[in-house]
Amino acid sequence: MKSPVVVVAIALTAAILVAASLLIVVGTRKGPGTSTLNVPALQQPLKPAHLV
C-alpha cells in the first residue's frame, strides 16, 4: 500500500495537469483575431498605499 504522501502527490499532479489542459483548451477555442495573449494591461495609475 502506498503512503498517504505519495497518494496526495499523485492526486495533486493529476489535478494540476487537468487544470492546465482545460486552460489550454479554453484559451485556444477563441475565434480568430481574439487572442488573449496580447491584451494590454489596464492603464490605471497606482496610488501609494500611504495616500489611500
Secondary structure, 3 states (H helix, E strand, C coil): CCCHHHHHHHHHHHHHHHHHHHHHHHHHCCCCCCCCCCCCCCCCCCCCHHHC
